[in-house]
Amino acid sequence: MGRVGTWLGAAAAVGVTLWLLVAHGSANVDRVLSTDMGWHADFDTFHRSAVALLHGDSIYDTGAKLPNLNPPFWTVLLAPFGFLGPLTAYRLFGVLTAAFIVSAGLLVARELPVSRRAKWLLSAAFVLSSPLMGTVALGQVYGLLVLGLAVAWVGGKRDRLVLAGVALGLVVAIKPTLAPILLLPVVRRQRHTMLAAAAAVAAATIAGLAAGPENTVRWLQVLRIEQLSTFGDNASLPSLVARFGGPAWLGFVVAGALLIYTLRKVRHDPDIALWAVTAATLLLSPVAWHNYLVLCFPGVYVVLRRRRSATTALMVTLPLIGVEWGLHLWHGDSLVDKAGQSLYCFVLLTYWYALAVQHDRDDPGQVGQARDLGGAEHRPARAADQ
């Protein structure tokens, strides 16, 4: 019954997506193709900061619609885009972002390995997903982050622990709210990975000083005045609790407990550990926009490889539901409205449950099945990490 229910959930996600498309349409494609930089608000912020850096101005006071919450190192990385016009820079960045997200999944799939058919089916589903399209439309940083996580995962898979540490450190240097991911090499006692990650964070921070020490101070001031958002696009547990009128600290406590549980549960499972901890970290973060879900997409290939085809189907169909539909349908203050606004928190919890809680289990009713879309039977390694 559990397996049937999972398949029915995947079918329902597809049905809801098709119904909402017919009834309300979708603005995602229009947003991606739009020539109005107002539709690409995140990248507009980043581009203005890059231009300001090249002109020696403050990179956090540019007149952008949205505040730049990323550290100076991110602006230093984007400095070359400042030589391009806003729309040209956005289009180049959007293509790179989509390529990075798909490539991250294919890097993981190649190491498992996963069949060619499964690679392209999952890649197509991810390209059509609301998180990927939203990430490209807004011009967000998550493409580079997920590629960094995939490189770290491949480094660990190939026992190149320094490479893994450098990649993790750079990811955290760009997005410090992902710092809890660094607890994974700690609990796995991977000393070389920990040292390499710390060195990468330090080097990136020093590189960020190229923007001027005053910009680092200004960044910290911007972070201090930023409030926890209860907007429906925020999928974190603190936001969920606050959305329903509870104290945000309770969400942090619950999410912290889930992170500790995840670290203990998956620390001896090198294939899925990074993706499970990433999902738990997003639940803990004060801000985890629904587009952050792309950071967990490569983990779906690991789930598939473990003969969990029903769970895989659910994980690739749920993100097809556009977050903008929920914001239009449930914009009131009733409990039903707040539950509808929290759709992607429930999606993120589903990912976390599949990656962390059930990481070493078959889908219900599938014991004894020898193969799925991913190929031959696979069992997670149980040996201690080297």
C-alpha positions in Angstrom: 0.0 0.0 0.0 2.9 2.4 0.8 4.3 1.9 -2.7 0.9 2.3 -4.4 0.4 5.5 -2.3 3.7 6.9 -3.5 2.9 6.3 -7.1 -0.5 7.8 -6.6 1.1 10.9 -5.0 3.4 11.2 -8.1 0.4 10.9 -10.4 -1.5 13.5 -8.4 1.4 15.9 -8.7 1.4 15.6 -12.4 -2.4 16.0 -12.5 -2.3 19.1 -10.3 0.4 20.6 -12.5 -1.6 20.0 -15.7 -4.8 21.4 -14.1 -3.1 24.5 -12.9 -1.4 25.0 -16.2 -4.7 24.9 -18.0 -6.6 26.9 -15.4 -4.0 29.6 -14.6 -1.1 29.3 -17.1 2.5 29.7 -16.0 4.6 32.8 -16.1 7.9 30.9 -15.7 8.8 30.8 -19.4 7.7 34.4 -19.9 9.9 35.4 -16.9 12.9 33.6 -18.3 12.5 35.3 -21.8 11.6 38.7 -20.5 13.7 41.7 -21.4 12.6 43.6 -18.3 15.3 43.2 -15.7 12.6 43.7 -13.0 11.7 40.0 -13.7 15.3 39.1 -13.0 15.6 40.8 -9.7 18.3 38.7 -8.1 20.6 39.0 -11.0 19.9 42.7 -11.4 21.1 43.1 -7.8 24.2 41.0 -8.5 25.0 42.9 -11.7 24.6 46.3 -10.1 27.0 45.1 -7.4 29.5 43.9 -10.0 29.3 47.3 -11.8 29.8 49.1 -8.5 32.8 47.0 -7.7 34.4 47.9 -11.1 33.8 51.6 -10.4 35.0 51.5 -6.8 31.6 52.2 -5.3 29.7 50.4 -2.5 28.5 47.0 -3.7 25.6 47.0 -1.2 24.1 50.4 -1.9 23.4 50.3 -5.6 19.7 51.2 -5.8 18.7 47.6 -6.6 15.2 46.5 -5.8 16.4 43.6 -3.6 19.3 43.8 -1.1 22.4 41.8 -1.9 22.7 39.3 1.0 25.8 37.5 -0.4 29.3 38.1 0.8 31.7 40.3 -1.2 33.4 37.2 -2.6 30.4 36.5 -4.7 30.6 40.0 -6.3 34.3 39.5 -7.0 33.4 36.2 -8.8 30.8 38.1 -10.9 33.0 41.1 -11.7 33.5 40.0 -15.4 29.7 40.2 -15.8 29.9 43.9 -15.0 31.6 44.6 -18.3 28.4 43.4 -20.1 25.0 45.1 -20.4 22.4 43.9 -17.8 20.3 41.9 -20.2 23.3 40.3 -22.0 24.9 39.4 -18.7 21.6 37.9 -17.4 21.1 35.7 -20.5 24.7 34.4 -20.2 24.3 33.8 -16.5 20.9 32.1 -17.0 22.4 29.6 -19.6 25.3 28.8 -17.3 22.9 28.3 -14.3 20.7 25.8 -16.2 23.8 24.0 -17.5 25.4 23.9 -14.0 22.2 22.4 -12.4 21.8 19.7 -15.1 25.6 19.0 -15.1 25.6 18.5 -11.4 23.0 15.7 -11.6 24.8 14.1 -14.5 28.1 14.1 -12.6 26.5 12.2 -9.8 24.7 9.9 -12.2 27.9 9.0 -14.0 29.6 7.8 -10.8 26.8 5.5 -9.7 26.2 4.6 -12.6 22.7 5.3 -13.8 21.3 4.3 -17.2 21.3 6.8 -20.1 17.5 6.7 -20.3 17.2 7.6 -16.6 19.7 10.4 -16.9 17.7 12.1 -19.6 14.3 11.5 -18.1 15.4 13.0 -14.8 17.3 15.9 -16.5 14.2 16.8 -18.5 12.0 16.7 -15.3 14.5 19.0 -13.5 14.6 21.4 -16.4 10.8 21.7 -16.4 10.6 22.0 -12.6 9.5 25.2 -10.9 12.7 25.5 -8.8 15.1 25.4 -11.8 13.0 27.7 -14.0 12.5 30.1 -11.1 16.3 30.0 -10.4 17.0 30.9 -14.0 14.3 33.5 -14.2 15.4 35.4 -11.1 19.1 34.9 -11.8 20.0 33.2 -8.5 23.2 31.7 -7.4 22.0 28.1 -6.8 23.4 26.7 -10.1 27.0 27.3 -9.0 26.2 26.0 -5.5 24.8 22.7 -6.6 27.7 22.2 -9.1 30.1 22.8 -6.2 28.2 20.2 -4.1 28.4 17.7 -6.9 32.1 18.2 -7.3 32.5 17.7 -3.5 30.4 14.5 -3.7 32.5 13.2 -6.6 35.7 14.1 -4.7 34.5 12.0 -1.8 33.4 9.2 -4.0 36.9 9.0 -5.6 38.7 9.4 -2.2 39.9 12.9 -3.2 39.1 14.4 0.1 41.0 17.7 -0.4 39.1 18.4 -3.6 35.9 17.6 -1.7 36.9 20.0 1.1 37.8 22.9 -1.3 34.5 22.5 -3.1 32.5 22.5 0.1 34.4 25.5 1.4 33.8 27.6 -1.7 30.1 26.7 -1.6 29.9 27.9 2.0 32.0 31.0 1.2 29.4 32.0 -1.4 26.4 31.1 0.7 27.3 31.1 4.5 23.8 29.8 5.5 25.0 26.4 4.2 27.7 26.2 6.8 26.1 23.3 8.7 27.0 21.1 5.7 30.6 21.3 7.0 29.5 19.3 10.0 29.4 16.2 7.7 33.2 15.8 7.3 33.5 16.5 11.1 31.2 13.6 12.1 32.9 11.4 9.5 36.4 12.4 10.9 37.7 13.4 7.5 40.5 15.6 8.7 41.9 16.5 5.2 38.4 17.5 4.0 37.8 19.7 7.1 41.2 21.5 6.7 40.7 22.0 3.0 37.2 23.4 3.5 38.5 25.8 6.2 41.3 27.0 3.9 38.9 27.5 1.0 36.6 29.6 3.2 39.5 31.7 4.5 40.9 32.2 1.0 37.5 33.2 -0.4 37.0 35.7 2.4 40.4 37.2 1.8 39.6 37.4 -1.9 36.4 39.2 -1.0 38.4 41.9 0.6 39.4 42.9 -2.9 36.0 44.7 -2.9 37.3 46.7 0.1 37.1 46.0 3.8 34.3 48.6 4.1 32.1 46.4 1.9 32.5 43.4 4.3 31.4 45.7 7.1 28.5 46.9 5.1 27.5 43.3 4.2 27.3 42.4 7.9 25.1 45.5 8.5 22.8 44.4 5.8 22.5 40.9 7.2 21.8 42.3 10.7 18.7 44.2 9.6 17.3 41.4 7.5 14.1 39.9 9.0 12.9 36.3 8.8 10.6 36.1 5.9 7.3 34.2 6.2 6.6 34.7 2.5 5.2 31.5 1.0 8.3 30.9 -1.1 10.4 30.4 2.0 10.5 26.6 2.7 12.5 26.6 5.9 11.0 25.3 9.2 11.6 28.5 11.1 9.6 30.3 8.4 6.9 27.6 8.5 6.4 28.0 12.3 6.4 31.8 12.1 3.9 31.7 9.2 1.5 29.8 11.5 2.0 32.4 14.2 4.5 30.4 16.3 7.9 31.5 17.6 10.6 31.2 15.0 13.1 29.8 17.5 10.9 26.7 17.8 11.4 26.1 14.1 15.2 26.4 14.5 15.1 24.0 17.4 13.2 21.3 15.5 15.3 21.8 12.4 18.5 21.6 14.5 17.3 18.3 15.9 16.6 17.0 12.4 20.1 18.0 11.3 21.6 16.1 14.2 19.5 13.1 13.5 20.5 13.3 9.8 24.2 13.5 10.6 24.0 10.4 12.9 21.8 8.5 10.5 23.7 8.9 7.2 27.3 9.5 8.3 28.3 5.9 7.2 26.5 6.2 3.8 28.8 8.2 1.6 26.6 8.1 -1.5 23.6 9.9 0.1 25.0 11.7 3.1 25.8 15.0 1.4 22.4 15.3 -0.1 20.5 14.4 3.1 22.6 16.9 5.1 21.9 19.5 2.5 18.2 19.0 2.8 18.4 19.2 6.6 20.5 22.4 6.3 17.9 24.0 4.1 15.2 23.2 6.7 17.3 24.9 9.3 18.2 28.0 7.3 16.3 31.2 8.0 15.8 31.6 4.3 15.4 28.6 2.0 13.5 29.9 -1.1 11.7 27.1 -3.0 14.4 27.4 -5.7 16.9 26.1 -3.2 15.5 22.7 -3.8 17.8 22.4 -6.9 20.6 21.8 -4.4 19.1 18.4 -3.6 18.3 17.4 -7.2 21.5 15.2 -7.6 20.5 13.2 -4.6 17.5 11.9 -6.6 19.9 9.9 -8.8 21.1 8.1 -5.6 17.5 7.3 -4.6 16.8 5.9 -8.1 19.9 3.8 -8.0 18.7 2.1 -4.8 15.7 0.6 -6.6 13.3 3.2 -5.2 11.5 4.0 -8.4 8.2 5.1 -6.7 10.0 7.5 -4.4 12.1 8.8 -7.4 8.9 9.5 -9.3 7.4 11.4 -6.4 10.6 13.5 -6.0 10.7 14.5 -9.7 7.0 15.3 -10.0 6.4 17.4 -6.9 8.7 20.2 -8.0 6.7 20.5 -11.3 4.0 22.3 -9.3 4.8 26.0 -9.7 5.1 28.0 -6.4 3.4 31.0 -8.1 0.1 29.1 -8.3 0.0 28.5 -4.6 0.6 32.2 -3.9 -2.3 33.1 -6.2 -4.7 30.4 -4.8 -3.9 30.8 -1.1 -3.3 34.4 -0.3 -5.4 34.7 2.8 -4.7 34.3 6.5 -6.7 31.1 7.2 -5.0 27.9 8.3 -5.9 26.4 4.8 -4.3 29.4 3.1 -1.2 29.1 5.3 -0.9 25.4 4.6 -1.2 26.1 0.9 1.5 28.8 1.1 3.7 26.2 2.8 3.6 23.7 -0.1 7.4 23.8 -0.7 8.2 23.3 2.9 6.3 20.1 2.7 8.1 19.3 -0.6 11.5 19.9 1.1 10.4 17.7 4.1 9.6 15.0 1.6 13.0 15.2 0.1 14.6 15.2 3.5 12.6 12.1 4.5 13.5 10.2 1.3 17.2 11.1 1.6 17.7 10.8 5.4 15.1 8.6 7.0 14.7 6.1 4.2 18.1 6.3 2.7 18.8 2.6 3.2 15.4 1.2 2.6 13.5 -0.1 -0.5 10.2 1.3 -1.5 7.4 -0.6 0.1 6.6 -3.7 -1.8 9.8 -3.7 -3.8 12.0 -6.1 -1.8 13.4 -8.7 -4.1 13.1 -6.5 -7.2 16.5 -6.7 -9.0 16.6 -3.6 -11.2 14.9 -0.4 -12.0 15.6 2.6 -14.3 19.0 2.8 -12.8 20.2 -0.7 -13.7 21.5 -3.4 -11.4 20.8 -3.8 -7.7 22.7 -1.5 -5.4 23.1 -1.5 -1.7 24.6 1.4 0.3 28.2 0.9 1.6 28.4 0.1 5.3 32.2 0.4 5.7 33.6 3.2 7.8 34.8 6.2 5.9 38.4 6.3 5.0 
